[in-house]
Amino acid sequence: MISLRCVVENSVLPSSRLWAEHGVSFHIETPDGQVLFDTGQSGEVLLHNAARLGIDLAHVDAFAISHAHYDHTGGLRHAFKHTRPMIPLYANADLFRERYSRRGEDYEKIGLPLARAEIAAHVELRLSDEPAKMLPGVWTTGRIVDRSEFEGRSVGHRIFEDGEWLPDPYRDDLSLVLETGDGLVVICGCCHAGLLNTLAHVKRVFKRDIIAVLGGTHLTSATDAMLKQAINTLRTDYGTPRLYPNHCTGRQAYARLAEAFGDKVQPCPAGTVLAF
């Protein structure tokens, strides 16, 4: 059995005494070990919620980072103080590129809170474009190369490359894949590569049915036509997997998914516990 807990999210389970913040972190436990996927924004929320959920970070065997943005990596400094030294950290090879958000005429840094050398002093960096096996049954997707469907874009996200400001290509974006007896579970951080692109990549690489999708799907910026396309594709190509969208999914997108798929769509605030 694989147990999965949402540790950090924009909202919390009612009466849970957990804290909310704009960000995401998931804890995954299998018979072979534990993974912390993203660390939320502040670190204080990560540590508070982990303690409330009975998660001992000293038992975490590996980190995985979905992408560089601060609301997914801001808790790294705090997490390092509680995890064993030099456990592996899995991420895309483009993780350490500086990332910015355009605010008027200004560009604000929104990437990693720590320099590469600071992170490398605490963990063993395992950066790759290819899917990586973290534990038996727990994989990274690797880089989502084929992006023929719409992406999860934010209009102001930029990188500075070759002397000019360019839209962020989100080359670092990845998700996790859990192999269960019933099929695949896909855990998304923000899905900047695009939900449909990510699912198509997982289906192509892992060659099994996808039974559940959870996490940030970045449908908050999706148009009505994009949402219709997502719903139709989820129904026709994936047989309507269970959906636990959160973080950057957006209220409108959540409502449209719930209207289309009923109780196959459930919220995933901090404190959510799922077993596969």
C-alpha contacts under 8 A as a table, 3 or more apart, distances in Angstrom:
res1	aa1	res2	aa2	distance
1	M	30	T	6.40
1	M	31	P	7.18
1	M	180	T	7.85
1	M	275	A	6.75
1	M	276	F	5.73
2	I	28	I	7.09
2	I	29	E	5.78
2	I	30	T	4.73
2	I	31	P	7.47
2	I	180	T	7.77
2	I	275	A	5.63
2	I	276	F	5.15
3	S	28	I	5.88
3	S	29	E	5.14
3	S	30	T	6.51
3	S	273	V	7.21
3	S	274	L	5.91
3	S	275	A	4.53
3	S	276	F	6.54
4	L	26	F	6.98
4	L	27	H	5.74
4	L	28	I	4.61
4	L	29	E	6.37
4	L	273	V	5.74
4	L	274	L	5.14
4	L	275	A	6.15
5	R	26	F	5.69
5	R	27	H	5.17
5	R	28	I	6.58
5	R	270	A	7.78
5	R	271	G	6.51
5	R	272	T	5.65
5	R	273	V	4.54
5	R	274	L	6.42
6	C	9	E	7.14
6	C	24	V	7.74
6	C	25	S	6.17
6	C	26	F	4.59
6	C	27	H	6.44
6	C	268	C	7.11
6	C	269	P	6.71
6	C	270	A	4.85
6	C	271	G	5.54
6	C	272	T	5.33
6	C	273	V	6.71
7	V	24	V	7.40
7	V	25	S	5.28
7	V	26	F	5.37
7	V	27	H	6.61
7	V	46	L	6.59
7	V	49	N	5.94
7	V	50	A	6.19
7	V	53	L	7.74
7	V	270	A	5.10
7	V	271	G	6.11
7	V	272	T	7.95
8	V	19	W	7.85
8	V	20	A	6.66
8	V	21	E	7.05
8	V	23	G	6.36
8	V	24	V	4.83
8	V	25	S	4.77
8	V	26	F	7.04
8	V	39	T	7.50
8	V	40	G	5.80
8	V	45	V	6.98
8	V	46	L	6.14
8	V	49	N	7.13
8	V	269	P	7.73
8	V	270	A	5.11
9	E	12	V	6.87
9	E	20	A	5.88
9	E	21	E	5.99
9	E	22	H	6.19
9	E	23	G	5.30
9	E	24	V	4.77
9	E	25	S	6.92
9	E	40	G	7.45
9	E	246	N	7.39
9	E	247	H	6.06
9	E	269	P	5.68
9	E	270	A	5.09
10	N	20	A	5.22
10	N	21	E	4.77
10	N	22	H	4.52
10	N	23	G	6.11
10	N	24	V	7.54
10	N	246	N	7.83
10	N	247	H	5.78
10	N	269	P	7.03
10	N	270	A	7.66
11	S	19	W	7.88
11	S	20	A	5.07
11	S	21	E	7.04
11	S	269	P	5.12
11	S	270	A	6.22
12	V	16	S	7.07
12	V	18	L	6.25
12	V	19	W	6.71
12	V	20	A	5.85
12	V	269	P	4.73
12	V	270	A	4.50
12	V	271	G	6.29
13	L	16	S	5.49
13	L	18	L	7.57
13	L	269	P	5.90
13	L	270	A	6.21
13	L	271	G	5.76
13	L	272	T	7.14
14	P	17	R	7.91
16	S	271	G	7.23
17	R	52	R	7.85
18	L	48	H	7.34
18	L	49	N	5.50
18	L	52	R	6.96
18	L	270	A	7.23
18	L	271	G	7.31
19	W	45	V	5.95
19	W	48	H	7.40
19	W	49	N	6.57
19	W	270	A	7.98
20	A	45	V	7.11
20	A	270	A	7.23
21	E	40	G	7.71
21	E	41	Q	7.17
21	E	45	V	7.31
22	H	40	G	7.53
22	H	41	Q	6.86
22	H	71	D	6.50
22	H	247	H	7.07
23	G	39	T	7.96
23	G	40	G	4.54
23	G	41	Q	5.43
23	G	71	D	4.49
23	G	72	H	5.75
23	G	247	H	6.56
24	V	38	D	6.39
24	V	39	T	6.54
24	V	40	G	4.67
24	V	41	Q	7.64
24	V	71	D	6.90
24	V	72	H	5.78
24	V	189	G	6.87
24	V	215	G	7.87
24	V	216	G	7.87
24	V	247	H	6.69
25	S	36	L	7.15
25	S	37	F	5.67
25	S	38	D	4.68
25	S	39	T	4.84
25	S	40	G	5.29
25	S	46	L	7.61
25	S	72	H	7.01
26	F	36	L	5.93
26	F	37	F	5.07
26	F	38	D	6.65
26	F	39	T	7.80
27	H	34	Q	7.23
27	H	35	V	5.91
27	H	36	L	4.77
27	H	37	F	6.28
28	I	34	Q	5.57
28	I	35	V	5.10
28	I	36	L	6.43
28	I	37	F	7.68
29	E	32	D	7.87
29	E	33	G	5.95
29	E	34	Q	4.46
29	E	35	V	6.57
30	T	33	G	5.35
30	T	34	Q	6.28
32	D	135	L	6.67
32	D	136	P	6.80
33	G	60	V	7.24
33	G	61	D	6.08
33	G	135	L	6.94
34	Q	59	H	6.89
34	Q	60	V	4.87
34	Q	61	D	5.27
34	Q	62	A	6.80
35	V	60	V	5.68
35	V	61	D	5.90
35	V	62	A	4.97
35	V	63	F	5.69
35	V	64	A	7.13
36	L	39	T	7.37
36	L	60	V	6.69
36	L	62	A	6.51
36	L	63	F	4.95
36	L	64	A	6.27
37	F	63	F	5.92
37	F	64	A	4.69
37	F	65	I	5.86
37	F	66	S	7.31
38	D	63	F	7.37
38	D	64	A	6.20
38	D	65	I	4.98
38	D	66	S	6.45
38	D	72	H	5.05
38	D	73	T	6.01
38	D	189	G	7.40
39	T	43	G	7.00
39	T	46	L	6.51
39	T	71	D	7.80
39	T	72	H	5.37
39	T	73	T	5.30
39	T	74	G	6.43
39	T	75	G	4.71
39	T	76	L	6.01
39	T	79	A	7.58
40	G	43	G	6.70
40	G	45	V	7.60
40	G	46	L	6.44
40	G	70	Y	7.75
40	G	71	D	5.15
40	G	72	H	4.57
40	G	73	T	6.03
40	G	74	G	5.89
40	G	75	G	5.57
41	Q	45	V	7.96
41	Q	70	Y	5.82
41	Q	71	D	3.95
41	Q	72	H	5.82
41	Q	73	T	6.29
41	Q	74	G	4.20
41	Q	75	G	5.65
42	S	45	V	6.23
42	S	46	L	7.28
42	S	71	D	7.65
42	S	74	G	5.17
42	S	75	G	5.14
43	G	46	L	4.91
43	G	47	L	6.18
43	G	74	G	6.29
43	G	75	G	3.64
43	G	76	L	6.92
43	G	77	R	7.22
43	G	78	H	5.22
43	G	79	A	7.00
44	E	47	L	5.34
44	E	48	H	6.09
44	E	75	G	7.44
44	E	78	H	7.42
45	V	48	H	5.12
45	V	49	N	5.91
46	L	49	N	5.40
46	L	50	A	5.93
46	L	75	G	6.63
46	L	79	A	7.95
47	L	50	A	5.15
47	L	51	A	6.17
47	L	78	H	7.55
47	L	79	A	7.51
48	H	51	A	5.37
48	H	52	R	6.33
49	N	52	R	4.98
49	N	53	L	6.06
49	N	270	A	7.99
49	N	271	G	7.99
50	A	53	L	5.10
50	A	54	G	6.15
50	A	55	I	4.93
50	A	56	D	7.12
50	A	57	L	7.75
51	A	54	G	5.13
51	A	55	I	5.77
51	A	56	D	7.07
52	R	55	I	7.67
53	L	271	G	7.12
56	D	59	H	5.80
56	D	60	V	7.48
57	L	60	V	5.24
57	L	79	A	7.33
57	L	82	H	5.74
57	L	83	T	5.33
58	A	82	H	5.62
58	A	83	T	4.41
58	A	84	R	5.83
59	H	83	T	7.09
59	H	84	R	7.73
60	V	63	F	7.74
60	V	83	T	6.49
60	V	84	R	7.70
61	D	87	I	6.14
61	D	88	P	7.49
62	A	87	I	5.60
62	A	88	P	5.10
62	A	89	L	5.84
62	A	90	Y	7.63
62	A	134	M	7.28
63	F	87	I	7.62
63	F	88	P	6.35
63	F	89	L	4.52
63	F	90	Y	6.14
64	A	89	L	5.59
64	A	90	Y	4.67
64	A	91	A	5.98
64	A	140	T	7.89
65	I	68	A	7.37
65	I	72	H	7.38
65	I	73	T	7.28
65	I	89	L	7.45
65	I	90	Y	6.38
65	I	91	A	5.25
65	I	174	L	7.89
66	S	72	H	7.40
66	S	91	A	6.71
66	S	172	D	7.41
66	S	173	D	5.63
66	S	174	L	4.99
66	S	175	S	5.87
66	S	188	C	7.42
66	S	189	G	5.28
66	S	190	C	7.39
67	H	72	H	7.17
67	H	73	T	8.00
67	H	91	A	7.37
67	H	92	N	7.54
67	H	95	L	6.38
67	H	170	Y	7.97
67	H	172	D	5.33
67	H	173	D	4.91
67	H	174	L	6.73
67	H	189	G	7.55
67	H	190	C	7.99
68	A	72	H	6.96
68	A	73	T	6.41
68	A	95	L	5.60
68	A	96	F	7.17
68	A	99	R	7.77
68	A	111	G	5.16
68	A	112	L	5.34
68	A	172	D	7.24
69	H	72	H	5.71
69	H	73	T	6.34
69	H	99	R	7.54
69	H	110	I	5.61
69	H	111	G	4.43
69	H	112	L	6.10
70	Y	73	T	4.94
70	Y	74	G	4.90
70	Y	110	I	5.64
70	Y	111	G	5.24
70	Y	112	L	5.61
70	Y	113	P	6.51
71	D	74	G	5.80
72	H	75	G	7.54
72	H	189	G	7.58
73	T	76	L	5.64
73	T	112	L	6.11
73	T	113	P	7.05
74	G	77	R	7.26
74	G	112	L	7.06
74	G	113	P	5.95
75	G	78	H	5.42
75	G	79	A	6.09
76	L	79	A	4.99
76	L	80	F	6.05
77	R	80	F	5.37
77	R	81	K	6.97
77	R	114	L	7.63
78	H	81	K	5.52
78	H	82	H	7.27
79	A	82	H	5.45
79	A	83	T	6.24
80	F	83	T	5.35
80	F	84	R	7.65
80	F	85	P	7.63
80	F	122	H	6.59
84	R	87	I	6.40
85	P	122	H	5.53
85	P	123	V	6.25
86	M	121	A	7.64
86	M	122	H	5.28
86	M	123	V	3.82
86	M	124	E	5.10
87	I	122	H	7.78
87	I	123	V	5.14
87	I	124	E	5.79
88	P	123	V	5.56
88	P	124	E	4.46
88	P	125	L	5.91
88	P	126	R	6.45
89	L	123	V	6.10
89	L	124	E	5.95
89	L	125	L	5.13
89	L	126	R	5.77
89	L	127	L	7.93
90	Y	125	L	6.52
90	Y	126	R	4.90
90	Y	127	L	5.87
90	Y	128	S	7.89
90	Y	132	A	7.79
90	Y	134	M	7.74
90	Y	140	T	7.75
91	A	95	L	6.67
91	A	125	L	7.94
91	A	126	R	6.56
91	A	127	L	5.03
91	A	128	S	6.64
91	A	172	D	7.46
91	A	174	L	7.63
92	N	95	L	5.54
92	N	127	L	5.07
92	N	128	S	5.05
92	N	129	D	5.61
92	N	142	G	6.83
92	N	143	R	6.73
92	N	171	R	7.69
92	N	172	D	4.93
92	N	173	D	7.13
92	N	174	L	7.14
93	A	96	F	7.68
93	A	127	L	4.58
93	A	128	S	4.89
93	A	129	D	6.10
93	A	172	D	6.83
94	D	97	R	5.89
94	D	171	R	6.30
94	D	172	D	5.07
95	L	172	D	5.40
96	F	112	L	7.28
96	F	115	A	7.93
96	F	116	R	6.73
97	R	159	I	7.89
98	E	109	K	7.31
98	E	111	G	6.02
98	E	112	L	7.78
98	E	159	I	6.59
98	E	160	F	7.66
99	R	109	K	5.86
99	R	110	I	5.69
99	R	111	G	4.99
99	R	157	H	7.39
99	R	158	R	6.19
99	R	159	I	5.25
99	R	160	F	7.86
99	R	168	D	7.50
100	Y	107	Y	5.82
100	Y	108	E	5.20
100	Y	109	K	4.39
100	Y	110	I	5.19
100	Y	111	G	6.92
100	Y	157	H	5.80
100	Y	158	R	5.09
100	Y	159	I	6.05
101	S	107	Y	5.54
101	S	108	E	5.23
101	S	109	K	6.49
101	S	110	I	6.46
101	S	156	G	5.13
101	S	157	H	4.53
101	S	158	R	5.83
102	R	105	E	6.88
102	R	106	D	5.79
102	R	107	Y	4.52
102	R	108	E	6.39
102	R	156	G	4.81
102	R	157	H	6.39
102	R	158	R	6.89
103	R	106	D	5.18
103	R	107	Y	5.98
103	R	108	E	7.08
103	R	156	G	7.26
104	G	107	Y	7.99
112	L	115	A	7.24
114	L	118	E	6.09
114	L	119	I	6.48
115	A	118	E	5.31
115	A	119	I	6.46
116	R	119	I	5.23
116	R	120	A	6.01
117	A	120	A	5.02
117	A	121	A	6.17
118	E	121	A	5.28
118	E	122	H	7.12
119	I	122	H	5.53
119	I	123	V	6.35
120	A	123	V	5.28
120	A	124	E	6.28
120	A	125	L	6.35
128	S	131	P	7.56
128	S	132	A	7.72
128	S	142	G	6.88
128	S	143	R	7.99
129	D	142	G	5.00
129	D	143	R	4.86
130	E	141	T	7.37
130	E	142	G	4.38
130	E	143	R	6.33
131	P	139	W	6.59
131	P	140	T	5.15
131	P	141	T	4.81
131	P	142	G	3.93
131	P	143	R	7.47
132	A	139	W	5.48
132	A	140	T	5.22
132	A	141	T	7.24
132	A	142	G	6.75
133	K	136	P	6.95
133	K	137	G	7.58
133	K	138	V	6.06
133	K	139	W	4.49
133	K	140	T	6.66
134	M	138	V	5.57
134	M	139	W	5.53
134	M	140	T	7.33
135	L	138	V	5.05
135	L	139	W	7.14
137	G	177	V	7.91
137	G	178	L	5.56
137	G	179	E	4.71
137	G	180	T	7.17
138	V	176	L	7.15
138	V	177	V	5.90
138	V	178	L	4.82
138	V	179	E	6.51
139	W	176	L	5.65
139	W	177	V	5.08
139	W	178	L	6.49
140	T	174	L	6.88
140	T	175	S	5.96
140	T	176	L	4.49
140	T	177	V	6.04
141	T	144	I	7.34
141	T	174	L	5.83
141	T	175	S	5.50
141	T	176	L	5.73
141	T	177	V	6.53
141	T	201	H	7.76
141	T	202	V	6.66
142	G	174	L	5.98
142	G	175	S	7.72
143	R	171	R	6.75
143	R	172	D	6.82
143	R	173	D	6.69
143	R	174	L	5.94
144	I	147	R	7.11
144	I	171	R	7.71
144	I	173	D	7.33
144	I	174	L	6.84
144	I	193	A	6.42
144	I	197	N	7.10
144	I	198	T	6.29
144	I	201	H	6.49
146	D	197	N	6.70
146	D	201	H	7.40
147	R	150	F	7.14
147	R	151	E	7.15
147	R	193	A	6.95
147	R	194	G	7.34
147	R	197	N	5.38
148	S	197	N	6.88
149	E	194	G	7.06
149	E	196	L	6.31
149	E	197	N	5.83
150	F	194	G	5.87
150	F	196	L	7.55
150	F	197	N	7.62
150	F	226	M	7.37
151	E	191	C	7.86
151	E	192	H	5.88
151	E	193	A	5.11
151	E	194	G	3.77
151	E	195	L	7.21
151	E	197	N	7.55
152	G	190	C	7.69
152	G	191	C	6.05
152	G	192	H	4.08
152	G	193	A	5.93
152	G	194	G	4.75
152	G	195	L	7.30
152	G	217	T	7.37
152	G	218	H	5.01
152	G	219	L	6.52
152	G	221	S	7.16
152	G	222	A	7.66
153	R	157	H	7.85
153	R	192	H	5.92
153	R	218	H	7.48
153	R	221	S	7.04
154	S	157	H	5.76
154	S	221	S	7.07
155	V	167	P	7.97
156	G	167	P	7.67
157	H	167	P	6.00
157	H	168	D	5.58
158	R	165	W	6.29
158	R	166	L	5.44
158	R	167	P	4.55
158	R	168	D	4.58
159	I	165	W	5.82
159	I	166	L	5.44
159	I	167	P	6.28
159	I	168	D	5.25
160	F	163	G	6.56
160	F	164	E	5.54
160	F	165	W	4.60
160	F	166	L	6.18
161	E	164	E	5.55
161	E	165	W	6.46
161	E	166	L	6.93
170	Y	173	D	5.57
170	Y	192	H	6.35
170	Y	193	A	6.55
171	R	193	A	7.84
173	D	190	C	7.83
173	D	191	C	6.73
173	D	192	H	6.16
173	D	193	A	6.08
174	L	188	C	7.45
174	L	189	G	7.54
174	L	191	C	7.20
174	L	193	A	7.67
175	S	186	V	6.90
175	S	187	I	5.70
175	S	188	C	4.73
175	S	189	G	6.29
175	S	191	C	7.27
175	S	198	T	7.70
176	L	186	V	5.76
176	L	187	I	5.04
176	L	188	C	6.59
177	V	184	L	6.50
177	V	185	V	5.66
177	V	186	V	4.75
177	V	187	I	6.37
177	V	202	V	7.69
178	L	184	L	5.61
178	L	185	V	4.96
178	L	186	V	6.48
178	L	187	I	7.99
179	E	183	G	6.24
179	E	184	L	4.97
179	E	185	V	6.67
180	T	183	G	5.24
180	T	184	L	5.97
180	T	185	V	7.44
180	T	276	F	6.54
182	D	211	I	7.27
183	G	208	R	6.16
183	G	209	D	5.31
183	G	210	I	5.68
183	G	211	I	5.62
184	L	208	R	6.59
184	L	209	D	6.06
184	L	210	I	4.51
184	L	211	I	5.65
184	L	212	A	6.93
185	V	210	I	6.00
185	V	211	I	5.91
185	V	212	A	4.82
185	V	213	V	5.86
185	V	214	L	7.95
186	V	199	L	7.87
186	V	210	I	7.33
186	V	212	A	6.33
186	V	213	V	4.79
186	V	214	L	6.42
187	I	213	V	6.00
187	I	214	L	5.07
187	I	215	G	5.71
188	C	191	C	5.76
188	C	213	V	7.53
188	C	214	L	6.13
188	C	215	G	4.75
188	C	216	G	5.53
188	C	217	T	6.60
189	G	215	G	5.84
189	G	216	G	5.15
189	G	217	T	7.45
190	C	215	G	7.26
190	C	216	G	4.43
190	C	217	T	5.46
190	C	218	H	5.65
190	C	247	H	7.68
190	C	248	C	6.46
191	C	194	G	5.25
191	C	195	L	5.71
191	C	198	T	7.27
191	C	216	G	6.37
191	C	217	T	5.07
191	C	218	H	5.92
192	H	195	L	7.76
192	H	217	T	7.72
192	H	218	H	6.52
193	A	197	N	6.55
193	A	198	T	6.58
194	G	197	N	5.17
194	G	198	T	6.02
194	G	217	T	7.48
194	G	218	H	7.55
195	L	198	T	5.15
195	L	199	L	6.23
195	L	217	T	5.89
195	L	218	H	7.71
196	L	199	L	5.16
196	L	200	A	6.06
196	L	230	A	6.83
196	L	233	T	7.67
197	N	200	A	5.17
197	N	201	H	6.12
198	T	201	H	5.12
198	T	202	V	6.24
199	L	202	V	5.06
199	L	203	K	6.12
200	A	203	K	5.15
200	A	204	R	6.10
201	H	204	R	5.14
201	H	205	V	6.04
202	V	205	V	5.24
202	V	206	F	5.68
202	V	207	K	7.51
203	K	206	F	5.55
203	K	207	K	5.12
203	K	208	R	6.13
203	K	209	D	6.87
203	K	210	I	7.23
204	R	207	K	5.49
209	D	238	Y	7.25
210	I	213	V	7.65
210	I	238	Y	6.72
210	I	241	P	6.43
211	I	241	P	4.65
211	I	242	R	6.17
212	A	241	P	4.89
212	A	242	R	4.44
212	A	243	L	5.76
212	A	244	Y	7.74
213	V	241	P	6.85
213	V	242	R	6.29
213	V	243	L	4.99
213	V	244	Y	6.19
213	V	245	P	7.44
214	L	217	T	7.97
214	L	243	L	5.79
214	L	244	Y	4.35
214	L	245	P	5.11
214	L	246	N	7.32
214	L	268	C	7.60
215	G	244	Y	6.44
215	G	245	P	5.00
215	G	246	N	5.14
215	G	247	H	6.76
215	G	268	C	7.38
216	G	245	P	5.92
216	G	246	N	5.04
216	G	247	H	4.91
216	G	248	C	5.04
216	G	249	T	5.59
217	T	245	P	6.57
217	T	246	N	7.32
217	T	247	H	7.77
217	T	248	C	6.13
217	T	249	T	4.98
218	H	221	S	6.72
218	H	222	A	7.76
218	H	247	H	7.97
218	H	248	C	4.69
218	H	249	T	4.74
218	H	250	G	7.37
219	L	222	A	4.88
219	L	227	L	7.63
219	L	248	C	6.77
219	L	249	T	4.65
219	L	250	G	6.17
219	L	253	A	6.04
220	T	248	C	5.92
220	T	249	T	4.98
220	T	250	G	4.17
220	T	251	R	7.42
220	T	252	Q	7.38
220	T	253	A	6.51
221	S	250	G	7.90
222	A	225	A	7.88
222	A	226	M	5.54
222	A	227	L	6.24
222	A	253	A	7.77
223	T	226	M	5.06
223	T	227	L	6.28
224	D	227	L	5.16
224	D	228	K	6.27
225	A	228	K	5.13
225	A	229	Q	6.19
226	M	229	Q	4.98
226	M	230	A	6.11
227	L	230	A	5.00
227	L	231	I	6.14
227	L	253	A	6.89
227	L	256	R	7.61
228	K	231	I	5.20
228	K	232	N	6.12
229	Q	232	N	5.19
229	Q	233	T	6.05
230	A	233	T	5.22
230	A	234	L	6.03
231	I	234	L	5.19
231	I	235	R	6.20
231	I	257	L	6.83
231	I	260	A	7.20
232	N	235	R	5.17
232	N	236	T	6.02
233	T	236	T	5.18
233	T	237	D	5.32
233	T	238	Y	7.04
234	L	237	D	5.77
234	L	238	Y	5.10
234	L	239	G	6.45
234	L	240	T	5.27
234	L	241	P	7.33
235	R	238	Y	5.83
235	R	239	G	4.95
235	R	240	T	4.66
236	T	239	G	5.85
236	T	240	T	7.62
238	Y	241	P	6.46
240	T	261	F	7.42
240	T	264	K	7.87
241	P	264	K	7.35
242	R	264	K	4.91
242	R	265	V	6.12
243	L	264	K	6.13
243	L	265	V	4.71
243	L	266	Q	6.32
244	Y	265	V	5.94
244	Y	266	Q	5.04
244	Y	267	P	5.40
244	Y	268	C	5.41
245	P	249	T	6.19
245	P	254	Y	7.15
245	P	265	V	7.70
245	P	266	Q	7.24
245	P	267	P	6.12
245	P	268	C	6.18
246	N	249	T	5.54
246	N	250	G	7.69
246	N	267	P	6.56
246	N	268	C	5.60
246	N	269	P	6.81
247	H	250	G	7.41
249	T	253	A	6.30
249	T	254	Y	6.63
250	G	253	A	5.44
250	G	254	Y	6.20
251	R	254	Y	5.08
251	R	255	A	6.09
252	Q	255	A	5.14
252	Q	256	R	6.20
253	A	256	R	5.08
253	A	257	L	6.12
254	Y	257	L	5.16
254	Y	258	A	6.10
255	A	258	A	5.11
255	A	259	E	6.02
256	R	259	E	5.05
256	R	260	A	6.20
257	L	260	A	5.11
257	L	261	F	5.98
257	L	262	G	7.75
257	L	265	V	6.84
258	A	261	F	5.22
258	A	262	G	4.90
258	A	263	D	6.97
258	A	264	K	7.54
258	A	265	V	5.42
258	A	266	Q	7.84
259	E	262	G	5.75
261	F	264	K	5.67
261	F	265	V	6.40
262	G	265	V	6.11
263	D	266	Q	6.55
268	C	272	T	5.72
269	P	272	T	5.85
